[in-house]
Amino acid sequence: MRKKTILCLLTAALTLTGCASSKPQLITPTIPPLDSALSAPCQPVSEPIDDSVDALIDSYLDLIGKYADCQRRHDATVRAWKGLK
């Protein structure tokens, strides 16, 4: 009976030490390449061509908004993509 107890304890101890020494599997995520259209810088704002002051102001404000949006999206995309690497 004593031999069975010792044999069971030895088997359990060896089983536990075998599990503790194994290394965990490392799964590396696959990062897709960043599309060149997303990483390209925004085009500079061109000057409006209209002669009317109201049209110039509206056109300029529209261009500023579009450029600011493009710049925010560009910066966020590049930061997020670099954070994945």
C-alpha angles and dihedrals in degrees: 000000000000091000091054091051093049091046092051093048091047091050092049092048093049092047092052094047091050091055094045094055097053117104120236117248114254114216112197114207118235109241114202117224115264113254110247091228090061095047096044114104119249118266116255117260112261122215118258116251100208117111099212114097095221092049090048092052093046092046093047094049090049091051092049091052093048093047093048090050092049092049093050092049092047094050093045093048095050093045092049093047093049089048090059093058 
